[in-house]
Amino acid sequence: MSSDERRPRAPRRAPEERRADILAAACAVAAAEGLGAVTMRAVAARAGVAPALVAHYADGGMDALVAAAFEGIVARELAEVAAIARAEPDPRAALAAMVRTLAGGERDEVTGTWVEAWALGRRSETLAAAVRRQMDDWQALVQEVVEAGVATGAFRVADAPEAAWQVLGMIDGVNAQALVRWGDTARRSDLLLRAVEGMLGAQ
């Protein structure tokens, strides 16, 4: 009897489990090396499977897998920041917690994922659609904080949805600059928070 015949075969993974493994591998590659590194070969190596298996389970092709990796990374951050903001009963404190969490420099890897997705999304409508969905989800969270502040009188803005987009633009711009180490990291959060509060008419 050969050694192969004596060795028990590993159990087959269910298709949904295999897809989850491949997506997790794609997210790991994207987080470590960037979205541009999410190739069939790289994902297969990270997942410990053959490239053909990645091709089989990557529904929609590699563009879809790159988009799913992007959403997996940034949606996780959104959930974390939402929990931090919602833990604060005061809208101004919630806004401050959100800004300091996002602009503190500890999440530069996720910022890099966003910046790369904006660039790559110019040539991939699948990725661009994923970016738009995540931008909408972020805007909804910021709008939630702004509307809570308007309701208590902490903020004075006439158009909460528009104000939320402006806040996001300010955060994204500062964080993109931080990727090339522009400005003083230690002061970035304070300066950004003051600017955002001023725009919102914080009382």
Backbone as a printed PyTorch tensor [residue, N CA C, xyz], in Angstrom:
tensor([[[  0.8450,  -1.1960,   0.0000],
         [  0.0000,   0.0000,   0.0000],
         [  0.8760,   1.2410,   0.0000]],

        [[  0.5940,   2.1680,  -0.8810],
         [  1.4030,   3.3850,  -0.9650],
         [  1.0940,   4.3200,   0.1960]],

        [[  2.0290,   5.2800,   0.4170],
         [  1.8050,   6.2470,   1.4960],
         [  0.5800,   7.1000,   1.2090]],

        [[  0.3010,   7.3640,  -0.1000],
         [ -0.8710,   8.1650,  -0.4410],
         [ -2.1570,   7.4330,  -0.0840]],

        [[ -2.1310,   6.0950,  -0.2500],
         [ -3.3240,   5.3170,   0.0670],
         [ -3.5540,   5.2400,   1.5620]],

        [[ -2.4600,   5.2440,   2.3650],
         [ -2.6050,   5.1780,   3.8260],
         [ -3.0070,   6.5120,   4.4250]],

        [[ -2.6310,   7.6320,   3.7580],
         [ -2.8850,   8.9490,   4.3240],
         [ -4.3530,   9.3150,   4.1630]],

        [[ -5.0460,   9.6950,   5.2660],
         [ -6.4560,  10.0790,   5.1280],
         [ -6.5770,  11.3610,   4.3170]],

        [[ -7.5900,  11.4000,   3.4810],
         [ -7.8080,  12.5870,   2.6620],
         [ -8.4100,  13.7070,   3.5110]],

        [[ -7.9540,  14.9200,   3.2530],
         [ -8.5250,  16.0680,   3.9540],
         [ -9.9620,  16.2470,   3.5020]],

        [[-10.8450,  16.6140,   4.4340],
         [-12.2470,  16.7970,   4.0410],
         [-12.4020,  17.9550,   3.0610]],

        [[-13.3030,  17.7930,   2.1360],
         [-13.5690,  18.8610,   1.1710],
         [-14.2310,  20.0410,   1.9010]],

        [[-13.8440,  21.2480,   1.5100],
         [-14.4820,  22.4260,   2.0610],
         [-15.7600,  22.7110,   1.2910]],

        [[-16.7680,  23.1560,   2.0220],
         [-18.0050,  23.5590,   1.3620],
         [-17.7160,  24.7780,   0.4880]],

        [[-18.4420,  24.9330,  -0.6150],
         [-18.1700,  26.0690,  -1.5170],
         [-18.1780,  27.4190,  -0.8190]],

        [[-19.1350,  27.6400,   0.0950],
         [-19.1830,  28.9390,   0.7720],
         [-17.9710,  29.1450,   1.6860]],

        [[-17.4730,  28.0580,   2.2700],
         [-16.2670,  28.1530,   3.0940],
         [-15.0490,  28.4520,   2.2290]],

        [[-14.9630,  27.8210,   1.0860],
         [-13.8330,  28.0430,   0.1840],
         [-13.8400,  29.4840,  -0.3250]],

        [[-15.0240,  29.9940,  -0.6620],
         [-15.1180,  31.3870,  -1.1040],
         [-14.6740,  32.3370,   0.0090]],

        [[-15.0740,  32.0360,   1.2420],
         [-14.6880,  32.8760,   2.3760],
         [-13.1790,  32.8470,   2.5810]],

        [[-12.5710,  31.6690,   2.4240],
         [-11.1190,  31.5420,   2.5520],
         [-10.4040,  32.3820,   1.4930]],

        [[-10.9000,  32.3160,   0.2690],
         [-10.2620,  33.0430,  -0.8320],
         [-10.4250,  34.5470,  -0.6420]],

        [[-11.6040,  34.9750,  -0.1850],
         [-11.8020,  36.4030,   0.0750],
         [-10.9020,  36.8740,   1.2090]],

        [[-10.7830,  36.0690,   2.2540],
         [ -9.9000,  36.4350,   3.3610],
         [ -8.4580,  36.5540,   2.8890]],

        [[ -8.0470,  35.6640,   2.0070],
         [ -6.6920,  35.7260,   1.4570],
         [ -6.5170,  36.9780,   0.6100]],

        [[ -7.5260,  37.3140,  -0.1810],
         [ -7.4560,  38.5280,  -1.0090],
         [ -7.3570,  39.7720,  -0.1310]],

        [[ -8.1220,  39.8080,   0.9580],
         [ -8.0640,  40.9360,   1.8920],
         [ -6.6770,  41.0330,   2.5240]],

        [[ -6.1000,  39.8910,   2.8670],
         [ -4.7730,  39.8820,   3.4850],
         [ -3.7140,  40.3960,   2.5150]],

        [[ -3.8000,  39.9740,   1.2700],
         [ -2.8510,  40.4520,   0.2500],
         [ -3.0150,  41.9570,   0.0560]],

        [[ -4.2610,  42.4220,  -0.0490],
         [ -4.5180,  43.8500,  -0.2560],
         [ -4.0120,  44.6790,   0.9080]],

        [[ -4.2480,  44.2140,   2.1280],
         [ -3.8180,  44.9670,   3.3010],
         [ -2.2990,  45.0330,   3.4100]],

        [[ -1.6290,  43.9540,   3.0330],
         [ -0.1740,  43.8970,   3.1720],
         [  0.5660,  44.5360,   2.0040]],

        [[  0.0270,  44.3800,   0.7970],
         [  0.7820,  44.7790,  -0.3950],
         [  0.0380,  45.7450,  -1.3150]],

        [[ -1.2390,  45.9990,  -1.0430],
         [ -2.0100,  46.9050,  -1.8750],
         [ -2.9690,  46.1710,  -2.7940]],

        [[ -4.0000,  46.8860,  -3.2290],
         [ -4.9980,  46.2770,  -4.1050],
         [ -4.3980,  45.8090,  -5.4210]],

        [[ -3.3880,  46.5150,  -5.9100],
         [ -2.7600,  46.1330,  -7.1640],
         [ -2.0610,  44.7910,  -7.0970]],

        [[ -1.7910,  44.3170,  -5.8790],
         [ -1.1200,  43.0310,  -5.7090],
         [ -2.0910,  41.8620,  -5.6340]],

        [[ -3.3780,  42.1450,  -5.6700],
         [ -4.3830,  41.0740,  -5.5870],
         [ -4.5040,  40.4160,  -6.9550]],

        [[ -3.6520,  39.4410,  -7.1820],
         [ -3.6620,  38.6610,  -8.4130],
         [ -4.0670,  37.2270,  -8.0890]],

        [[ -4.4090,  36.4880,  -9.1080],
         [ -4.8080,  35.1050,  -8.9030],
         [ -3.7000,  34.3020,  -8.2170]],

        [[ -2.4660,  34.5070,  -8.6660],
         [ -1.3370,  33.7640,  -8.1070],
         [ -1.0720,  34.1550,  -6.6470]],

        [[ -1.1500,  35.4560,  -6.3580],
         [ -0.8710,  35.9200,  -4.9900],
         [ -1.9380,  35.4400,  -4.0180]],

        [[ -3.1840,  35.4960,  -4.4360],
         [ -4.2730,  35.0340,  -3.5680],
         [ -4.1750,  33.5350,  -3.3530]],

        [[ -3.8580,  32.7960,  -4.4110],
         [ -3.7260,  31.3500,  -4.2900],
         [ -2.6110,  30.9870,  -3.3130]],

        [[ -1.4860,  31.6910,  -3.4120],
         [ -0.3710,  31.4100,  -2.5030],
         [ -0.7550,  31.7000,  -1.0680]],

        [[ -1.4700,  32.8060,  -0.8410],
         [ -1.8730,  33.1580,   0.5190],
         [ -2.8900,  32.1630,   1.0700]],

        [[ -3.7930,  31.6840,   0.2120],
         [ -4.8330,  30.7500,   0.6500],
         [ -4.3450,  29.3010,   0.6900]],

        [[ -3.1900,  29.0430,   0.0750],
         [ -2.6720,  27.6860,   0.0470],
         [ -3.4370,  26.7760,  -0.8940]],

        [[ -3.8930,  27.3570,  -2.0200],
         [ -4.6350,  26.5660,  -2.9950],
         [ -4.0400,  26.8130,  -4.3790]],

        [[ -4.5020,  26.0720,  -5.3540],
         [ -4.0480,  26.2620,  -6.7290],
         [ -4.7100,  27.4990,  -7.3290]],

        [[ -4.0140,  28.2100,  -8.2200],
         [ -4.6300,  29.3750,  -8.8740],
         [ -5.9430,  29.0490,  -9.5630]],

        [[ -6.0500,  27.8430, -10.1010],
         [ -7.2910,  27.4650, -10.7820],
         [ -8.4760,  27.4710,  -9.8260]],

        [[ -8.2260,  27.1600,  -8.5470],
         [ -9.3030,  27.1580,  -7.5680],
         [ -9.7660,  28.5870,  -7.2710]],

        [[ -8.8190,  29.5120,  -7.2440],
         [ -9.1840,  30.9160,  -7.0700],
         [-10.0590,  31.3590,  -8.2420]],

        [[ -9.6440,  31.0040,  -9.4560],
         [-10.4220,  31.3660, -10.6380],
         [-11.8240,  30.7790, -10.5740]],

        [[-11.9230,  29.5610, -10.0520],
         [-13.2180,  28.8920,  -9.9870],
         [-14.1640,  29.5850,  -9.0100]],

        [[-13.6260,  30.0160,  -7.8660],
         [-14.4740,  30.5820,  -6.8140],
         [-14.5430,  32.1070,  -6.8400]],

        [[-13.7600,  32.7510,  -7.6820],
         [-13.8190,  34.2120,  -7.7820],
         [-14.9680,  34.5890,  -8.7040]],

        [[-16.1660,  34.5690,  -8.1690],
         [-17.3450,  34.8750,  -8.9720],
         [-17.2220,  36.2950,  -9.5290]],

        [[-17.3590,  36.4130, -10.8370],
         [-17.2390,  37.7160, -11.4610],
         [-15.8300,  38.0520, -11.8860]],

        [[-14.8830,  37.1570, -11.6650],
         [-13.5030,  37.3880, -12.0880],
         [-12.6870,  38.1570, -11.0620]],

        [[-11.4570,  38.4770, -11.4330],
         [-10.5400,  39.1250, -10.5000],
         [-10.9560,  40.5530, -10.1650]],

        [[-11.5880,  41.2580, -11.0890],
         [-12.0810,  42.6010, -10.7720],
         [-13.0420,  42.5530,  -9.5900]],

        [[-13.9230,  41.5720,  -9.6050],
         [-14.8860,  41.4240,  -8.5130],
         [-14.1900,  41.0430,  -7.2150]],

        [[-13.1420,  40.2200,  -7.3020],
         [-12.4300,  39.8200,  -6.0940],
         [-11.6680,  41.0050,  -5.5030]],

        [[-11.0690,  41.8270,  -6.3570],
         [-10.3880,  43.0390,  -5.8750],
         [-11.4000,  43.9570,  -5.1940]],

        [[-12.5560,  44.1380,  -5.8050],
         [-13.5910,  44.9940,  -5.2170],
         [-14.0630,  44.4350,  -3.8870]],

        [[-14.2090,  43.1250,  -3.7970],
         [-14.6450,  42.5070,  -2.5490],
         [-13.5820,  42.6550,  -1.4600]],

        [[-12.3200,  42.5650,  -1.8520],
         [-11.2430,  42.7620,  -0.8850],
         [-11.2600,  44.1930,  -0.3560]],

        [[-11.4350,  45.1530,  -1.2610],
         [-11.5480,  46.5510,  -0.8400],
         [-12.6820,  46.7310,   0.1520]],

        [[-13.8560,  46.2180,  -0.1920],
         [-15.0080,  46.3840,   0.6960],
         [-14.8030,  45.6740,   2.0190]],

        [[-14.1480,  44.5220,   1.9980],
         [-13.8950,  43.8170,   3.2440],
         [-13.0300,  44.6280,   4.1930]],

        [[-12.0270,  45.2920,   3.6490],
         [-11.1090,  46.0870,   4.4760],
         [-11.7860,  47.3420,   5.0040]],

        [[-12.4230,  48.1040,   4.1170],
         [-12.9530,  49.4000,   4.5480],
         [-14.2500,  49.2570,   5.3330]],

        [[-15.0510,  48.2390,   5.0560],
         [-16.2800,  48.0370,   5.8260],
         [-15.9520,  47.6620,   7.2660]],

        [[-14.8610,  46.9380,   7.4500],
         [-14.4380,  46.5920,   8.8090],
         [-14.0770,  47.8540,   9.5850]],

        [[-13.3760,  48.7790,   8.9310],
         [-13.0330,  50.0320,   9.6030],
         [-14.2820,  50.8390,   9.9160]],

        [[-15.2120,  50.8900,   8.9840],
         [-16.4480,  51.6370,   9.2150],
         [-17.1780,  51.1040,  10.4440]],

        [[-17.2590,  49.7920,  10.5720],
         [-17.9320,  49.1970,  11.7260],
         [-17.2240,  49.5760,  13.0240]],

        [[-15.9070,  49.5790,  12.9890],
         [-15.1380,  49.9380,  14.1960],
         [-15.3590,  51.3940,  14.5780]],

        [[-15.2850,  52.2910,  13.5870],
         [-15.4470,  53.7220,  13.8720],
         [-16.8780,  54.0250,  14.2800]],

        [[-17.8500,  53.3690,  13.6660],
         [-19.2420,  53.5660,  14.0480],
         [-19.4600,  53.1950,  15.5090]],

        [[-18.8630,  52.1000,  15.9430],
         [-19.0080,  51.6790,  17.3380],
         [-18.3830,  52.7000,  18.2810]],

        [[-17.2410,  53.2620,  17.8860],
         [-16.5750,  54.2730,  18.7090],
         [-17.4370,  55.5300,  18.8120]],

        [[-17.9630,  55.9890,  17.6800],
         [-18.7740,  57.2070,  17.6770],
         [-20.0790,  57.0180,  18.4460]],

        [[-20.7260,  55.8860,  18.2480],
         [-22.0240,  55.6500,  18.8850],
         [-21.9110,  55.3890,  20.3850]],

        [[-20.6950,  55.1100,  20.8330],
         [-20.4950,  54.9150,  22.2700],
         [-20.4910,  56.2450,  23.0240]],

        [[-20.3960,  57.3570,  22.2780],
         [-20.3770,  58.6870,  22.8930],
         [-21.7950,  59.2640,  22.8990]],

        [[-22.3390,  59.5950,  24.0790],
         [-23.7130,  60.1200,  24.1270],
         [-23.8410,  61.5460,  23.6090]],

        [[-22.7550,  62.3070,  23.6210],
         [-22.7790,  63.6960,  23.1820],
         [-22.2960,  63.7910,  21.7360]],

        [[-23.0430,  64.4580,  20.8390],
         [-22.6450,  64.5230,  19.4310],
         [-21.2690,  65.1460,  19.2050]],

        [[-20.9120,  66.1640,  19.9810],
         [-19.5870,  66.7550,  19.8020],
         [-18.5000,  65.7630,  20.1810]],

        [[-18.7390,  65.0020,  21.2360],
         [-17.7730,  63.9760,  21.6380],
         [-17.6990,  62.8750,  20.5920]],

        [[-18.8410,  62.5250,  19.9980],
         [-18.8580,  61.5060,  18.9460],
         [-18.0660,  61.9720,  17.7340]],

        [[-18.2640,  63.2500,  17.3630],
         [-17.5140,  63.8040,  16.2290],
         [-16.0230,  63.7990,  16.5270]],

        [[-15.6500,  64.2280,  17.7270],
         [-14.2330,  64.2680,  18.0990],
         [-13.6240,  62.8730,  18.0830]],

        [[-14.3590,  61.8970,  18.6030],
         [-13.8470,  60.5240,  18.6240],
         [-13.6420,  60.0100,  17.2020]],

        [[-14.5770,  60.3340,  16.3120],
         [-14.4670,  59.8980,  14.9220],
         [-13.2490,  60.5250,  14.2460]],

        [[-13.1060,  61.8450,  14.3790],
         [-12.0030,  62.5460,  13.7270],
         [-10.6610,  62.0740,  14.2650]],

        [[-10.5440,  61.9690,  15.5710],
         [ -9.2620,  61.5630,  16.1660],
         [ -8.9150,  60.1260,  15.8020]],

        [[ -9.9120,  59.2690,  15.7040],
         [ -9.6580,  57.8790,  15.3180],
         [ -9.1610,  57.7860,  13.8810]],

        [[ -9.7890,  58.5670,  12.9930],
         [ -9.4430,  58.4830,  11.5740],
         [ -8.1700,  59.2370,  11.2190]],

        [[ -7.8680,  60.3060,  11.9480],
         [ -6.7370,  61.1640,  11.5760],
         [ -5.5240,  60.9820,  12.4730]],

        [[ -5.5590,  59.9820,  13.3290],
         [ -4.4670,  59.8110,  14.2760],
         [ -3.2320,  59.1290,  13.7260]],

        [[ -3.3130,  58.6260,  12.4990],
         [ -2.1540,  57.9900,  11.8800],
         [ -2.0860,  56.4900,  12.0430]],

        [[ -2.9620,  55.9360,  12.9090],
         [ -2.9070,  54.4920,  13.1450],
         [ -3.5990,  53.7010,  12.0450]],

        [[ -4.3450,  54.3790,  11.1840],
         [ -5.1120,  53.6870,  10.1530],
         [ -4.6330,  54.0420,   8.7440]],

        [[ -3.3570,  54.3680,   8.6250],
         [ -2.8220,  54.7680,   7.3200],
         [ -2.9230,  53.6580,   6.2840]],

        [[ -2.8710,  52.4020,   6.7270],
         [ -2.9690,  51.3050,   5.7660],
         [ -4.3320,  51.3110,   5.0880]],

        [[ -5.3930,  51.5950,   5.8620],
         [ -6.7310,  51.6400,   5.2700],
         [ -6.8610,  52.8620,   4.3670]],

        [[ -6.2720,  53.9800,   4.7820],
         [ -6.2680,  55.1590,   3.9170],
         [ -5.6020,  54.8350,   2.5890]],

        [[ -4.4920,  54.1030,   2.6470],
         [ -3.8160,  53.6990,   1.4190],
         [ -4.7010,  52.8510,   0.5360]],

        [[ -5.5120,  51.9900,   1.1460],
         [ -6.4440,  51.1700,   0.3740],
         [ -7.4680,  52.0490,  -0.3380]],

        [[ -7.9720,  53.0670,   0.3610],
         [ -8.9200,  53.9990,  -0.2500],
         [ -8.2810,  54.7330,  -1.4330]],

        [[ -7.1060,  55.2860,  -1.2090],
         [ -6.4530,  56.0690,  -2.2630],
         [ -6.1940,  55.2030,  -3.4900]],

        [[ -5.7450,  53.9850,  -3.2630],
         [ -5.4830,  53.0860,  -4.3910],
         [ -6.7790,  52.7110,  -5.1050]],

        [[ -7.8440,  52.5150,  -4.3350],
         [ -9.1250,  52.1660,  -4.9500],
         [ -9.6640,  53.3080,  -5.7940]],

        [[ -9.5020,  54.5490,  -5.3450],
         [ -9.9400,  55.6860,  -6.1560],
         [ -9.1940,  55.7050,  -7.4940]],

        [[ -7.9100,  55.4130,  -7.4480],
         [ -7.1210,  55.4250,  -8.6820],
         [ -7.4770,  54.2410,  -9.5880]],

        [[ -7.5000,  53.0370,  -9.0330],
         [ -7.7880,  51.8490,  -9.8420],
         [ -9.2330,  51.8340, -10.3300]],

        [[-10.1190,  52.4660,  -9.5670],
         [-11.5230,  52.4970,  -9.9390],
         [-11.7850,  53.2640, -11.2210]],

        [[-10.8280,  54.0720, -11.6550],
         [-10.9870,  54.7850, -12.9270],
         [-11.0530,  53.8070, -14.0990]],

        [[-10.4480,  52.6430, -13.9320],
         [-10.3950,  51.6680, -15.0240],
         [-11.1640,  50.3890, -14.7200]],

        [[-11.8320,  50.3510, -13.5760],
         [-12.6280,  49.1730, -13.2230],
         [-13.9580,  49.6450, -12.6490]],

        [[-15.0090,  49.5040, -13.4330],
         [-16.3240,  49.9370, -12.9670],
         [-16.7830,  49.0960, -11.7780]],

        [[-16.3550,  47.8390, -11.7300],
         [-16.7170,  46.9820, -10.6020],
         [-16.1480,  47.5500,  -9.3130]],

        [[-14.8800,  47.9370,  -9.3450],
         [-14.2590,  48.5290,  -8.1630],
         [-14.8500,  49.9020,  -7.8830]],

        [[-15.0810,  50.6930,  -8.9230],
         [-15.6570,  52.0280,  -8.7360],
         [-17.0100,  51.9430,  -8.0420]],

        [[-17.8260,  50.9700,  -8.4180],
         [-19.1340,  50.8040,  -7.7840],
         [-18.9880,  50.4580,  -6.3100]],

        [[-18.0030,  49.6290,  -5.9980],
         [-17.7530,  49.2790,  -4.5950],
         [-17.3000,  50.5020,  -3.8140]],

        [[-16.4590,  51.3240,  -4.4160],
         [-15.9960,  52.5480,  -3.7570],
         [-17.1780,  53.4790,  -3.4880]],

        [[-18.0520,  53.6290,  -4.4560],
         [-19.2140,  54.5010,  -4.2660],
         [-20.1130,  53.9920,  -3.1450]],

        [[-20.3010,  52.6800,  -3.0780],
         [-21.1300,  52.1270,  -2.0020],
         [-20.5350,  52.4210,  -0.6430]],

        [[-19.2290,  52.2410,  -0.5180],
         [-18.5920,  52.4830,   0.7760],
         [-18.5680,  53.9720,   1.1210]],

        [[-18.3990,  54.8280,   0.1200],
         [-18.4680,  56.2690,   0.3780],
         [-19.8510,  56.6530,   0.8850]],

        [[-20.8830,  56.0780,   0.2900],
         [-22.2480,  56.3440,   0.7470],
         [-22.4520,  55.8880,   2.1880]],

        [[-21.8960,  54.7260,   2.5280],
         [-22.0400,  54.2170,   3.9010],
         [-21.3290,  55.1230,   4.9020]],

        [[-20.1540,  55.6270,   4.5230],
         [-19.4340,  56.5540,   5.4000],
         [-20.2040,  57.8620,   5.5450]],

        [[-20.7350,  58.3570,   4.4350],
         [-21.5120,  59.5910,   4.5050],
         [-22.7080,  59.4240,   5.4370]],

        [[-23.3460,  58.2620,   5.4030],
         [-24.5030,  58.0080,   6.2600],
         [-24.1090,  58.0530,   7.7320]],

        [[-22.9410,  57.5150,   8.0780],
         [-22.5020,  57.5580,   9.4710],
         [-22.2250,  58.9870,   9.9100]],

        [[-21.4900,  59.7380,   9.0950],
         [-21.2000,  61.1280,   9.4570],
         [-22.4910,  61.9320,   9.5420]],

        [[-23.4050,  61.7030,   8.6150],
         [-24.6820,  62.4040,   8.6470],
         [-25.4360,  62.0960,   9.9370]],

        [[-25.3730,  60.8610,  10.3840],
         [-26.0210,  60.4680,  11.6400],
         [-25.4900,  61.3100,  12.8040]],

        [[-24.1780,  61.4970,  12.8560],
         [-23.5670,  62.2910,  13.9290],
         [-23.9620,  63.7610,  13.7950]],

        [[-23.9320,  64.2760,  12.5730],
         [-24.2850,  65.6790,  12.3470],
         [-25.7410,  65.9340,  12.7210]],

        [[-26.6340,  65.0710,  12.3020],
         [-28.0560,  65.2570,  12.6080],
         [-28.3160,  65.1840,  14.1020]],

        [[-27.5810,  64.3120,  14.7970],
         [-27.7320,  64.2490,  16.2520],
         [-27.2980,  65.5680,  16.8810]],

        [[-26.2280,  66.1580,  16.3330],
         [-25.7590,  67.4360,  16.8450],
         [-26.7240,  68.5760,  16.5500]],

        [[-27.3330,  68.5580,  15.3690],
         [-28.3250,  69.5800,  15.0170],
         [-29.5330,  69.4730,  15.9500]],

        [[-29.9340,  68.2440,  16.2540],
         [-31.0960,  68.0260,  17.1150],
         [-30.8790,  68.5570,  18.5230]],

        [[-29.6450,  68.4920,  19.0100],
         [-29.3590,  68.9730,  20.3720],
         [-28.9110,  70.4240,  20.3920]],

        [[-28.7050,  71.0180,  19.2240],
         [-28.2120,  72.3860,  19.1640],
         [-26.7070,  72.4920,  19.2080]],

        [[-26.0210,  71.3410,  19.1910],
         [-24.5580,  71.3610,  19.2390],
         [-23.9610,  71.8220,  17.9180]],

        [[-24.6460,  71.5270,  16.7990],
         [-24.1950,  71.9380,  15.4740],
         [-25.2690,  72.7970,  14.8190]],

        [[-24.8260,  73.7070,  13.9810],
         [-25.7570,  74.5650,  13.2560],
         [-25.4550,  74.4870,  11.7600]],

        [[-26.1510,  73.5980,  11.1030],
         [-26.0390,  73.4800,   9.6500],
         [-27.4320,  73.3260,   9.0800]],

        [[-27.6470,  73.8580,   7.8890],
         [-28.9630,  73.7860,   7.2580],
         [-29.1660,  72.4810,   6.5110]],

        [[-28.0660,  71.8730,   6.0210],
         [-28.1580,  70.6810,   5.1810],
         [-27.2020,  69.6290,   5.7260]],

        [[-27.7150,  68.7530,   6.5790],
         [-26.8660,  67.7450,   7.2180],
         [-26.2150,  66.7900,   6.2240]],

        [[-26.9310,  66.2930,   5.2050],
         [-26.2820,  65.4030,   4.2400],
         [-25.1100,  66.0730,   3.5200]],

        [[-25.2950,  67.3220,   3.0980],
         [-24.2160,  68.0370,   2.4190],
         [-23.0490,  68.2830,   3.3650]],

        [[-23.3580,  68.6360,   4.6050],
         [-22.3040,  68.8680,   5.5980],
         [-21.5060,  67.5960,   5.8410]],

        [[-22.1930,  66.4570,   5.8410],
         [-21.4990,  65.1860,   6.0560],
         [-20.5000,  64.9170,   4.9410]],

        [[-20.8950,  65.2240,   3.6840],
         [-19.9530,  65.0570,   2.5720],
         [-18.7520,  65.9740,   2.7340]],

        [[-18.9840,  67.1940,   3.1940],
         [-17.8700,  68.1250,   3.3960],
         [-16.9180,  67.6160,   4.4740]],

        [[-17.4680,  67.0860,   5.5620],
         [-16.6300,  66.5300,   6.6300],
         [-15.7830,  65.3870,   6.0900]],

        [[-16.4140,  64.4990,   5.3250],
         [-15.6710,  63.3750,   4.7480],
         [-14.5490,  63.8600,   3.8440]],

        [[-14.8480,  64.8690,   3.0280],
         [-13.8230,  65.4070,   2.1380],
         [-12.6380,  65.9610,   2.9050]],

        [[-12.9060,  66.6280,   4.0070],
         [-11.8240,  67.1800,   4.8180],
         [-10.9770,  66.0650,   5.4260]],

        [[-11.6380,  65.0430,   5.9500],
         [-10.9110,  63.9210,   6.5600],
         [-10.0840,  63.1880,   5.5080]],

        [[-10.6970,  62.9020,   4.3620],
         [ -9.9900,  62.1720,   3.3120],
         [ -8.7860,  62.9590,   2.8070]],

        [[ -8.9550,  64.2640,   2.6340],
         [ -7.8500,  65.0740,   2.1340],
         [ -6.6670,  65.0970,   3.0770]],

        [[ -6.9450,  65.3010,   4.3510],
         [ -5.8620,  65.3390,   5.3370],
         [ -5.1770,  63.9830,   5.4390]],

        [[ -5.9710,  62.9120,   5.4310],
         [ -5.3790,  61.5750,   5.5450],
         [ -4.5540,  61.2120,   4.3170]],

        [[ -4.9850,  61.6350,   3.1340],
         [ -4.2040,  61.3720,   1.9230],
         [ -2.8660,  62.0930,   1.9970]],

        [[ -2.8630,  63.3270,   2.4900],
         [ -1.6110,  64.0680,   2.6560],
         [ -0.6980,  63.3760,   3.6620]],

        [[ -1.3060,  62.7730,   4.6730],
         [ -0.5100,  62.1080,   5.7160],
         [  0.2750,  60.9270,   5.1640]],

        [[ -0.2110,  60.3240,   4.0670],
         [  0.4740,  59.1600,   3.5070],
         [  1.8740,  59.5020,   3.0140]],

        [[  2.0780,  60.7600,   2.6440],
         [  3.4170,  61.1770,   2.2030],
         [  4.0990,  62.0070,   3.2900]],

        [[  3.5930,  61.8320,   4.5160],
         [  4.2000,  62.4470,   5.7110],
         [  4.2640,  63.9690,   5.6000]],

        [[  3.1960,  64.5570,   5.0440],
         [  3.1150,  66.0090,   4.9710],
         [  2.4630,  66.5400,   6.2440]],

        [[  3.0600,  67.5410,   6.8360],
         [  2.4890,  68.1560,   8.0250],
         [  2.9030,  67.4520,   9.3070]],

        [[  2.4580,  68.0120,  10.3950],
         [  2.8020,  67.5240,  11.7310],
         [  1.7530,  66.5270,  12.1940]],

        [[  2.1290,  65.2700,  12.2640],
         [  1.1830,  64.2300,  12.6520],
         [  0.5700,  64.5060,  14.0120]],

        [[  1.3630,  64.9950,  14.9420],
         [  0.8840,  65.2130,  16.3080],
         [ -0.2300,  66.2520,  16.3570]],

        [[ -0.2110,  67.2250,  15.4370],
         [ -1.2030,  68.2950,  15.4670],
         [ -2.3510,  68.0730,  14.4940]],

        [[ -2.2230,  67.0770,  13.6430],
         [ -3.1830,  66.9040,  12.5570],
         [ -4.6150,  66.7380,  13.0610]],

        [[ -4.8110,  65.8830,  14.0470],
         [ -6.1620,  65.6230,  14.5470],
         [ -6.7850,  66.8770,  15.1350]],

        [[ -5.9900,  67.6260,  15.9300],
         [ -6.5340,  68.8320,  16.5660],
         [ -6.9160,  69.8770,  15.5270]],

        [[ -6.0480,  70.0930,  14.5400],
         [ -6.3280,  71.0820,  13.5070],
         [ -7.5570,  70.6880,  12.6940]],

        [[ -7.6470,  69.4140,  12.3510],
         [ -8.7810,  68.9400,  11.5600],
         [-10.0690,  69.0630,  12.3570]],

        [[-10.0350,  68.7000,  13.6290],
         [-11.2380,  68.7690,  14.4480],
         [-11.7280,  70.2020,  14.5760]],

        [[-10.8170,  71.1360,  14.7760],
         [-11.2230,  72.5320,  14.8800],
         [-11.8600,  73.0110,  13.5720]],

        [[-11.2820,  72.6090,  12.4530],
         [-11.8280,  73.0090,  11.1530],
         [-13.2090,  72.4140,  10.9280]],

        [[-13.3960,  71.1540,  11.2760],
         [-14.6830,  70.4910,  11.1010],
         [-15.7270,  71.1210,  12.0170]],

        [[-15.3680,  71.3570,  13.2660],
         [-16.3100,  71.9910,  14.1980],
         [-16.7050,  73.3890,  13.7250]],

        [[-15.7490,  74.1190,  13.1950],
         [-16.0520,  75.4440,  12.6740],
         [-17.0110,  75.3900,  11.5120]],

        [[-16.8090,  74.4170,  10.6220],
         [-17.6920,  74.2730,   9.4700],
         [-19.1050,  73.8990,   9.9030]],

        [[-19.2090,  73.1200,  10.9920],
         [-20.5080,  72.6970,  11.4850],
         [-21.1630,  73.7080,  12.4220]],

        [[-20.4670,  74.7880,  12.7020],
         [-21.0010,  75.7920,  13.6190],
         [-21.1710,  75.2440,  15.0170]],

        [[-20.1940,  74.4690,  15.4720],
         [-20.3020,  73.8300,  16.7840],
         [-20.4500,  74.8570,  17.8860]],

        [[-21.3660,  74.5390,  18.8060],
         [-21.6470,  75.4380,  19.9290],
         [-21.0890,  74.8490,  21.2310]]])
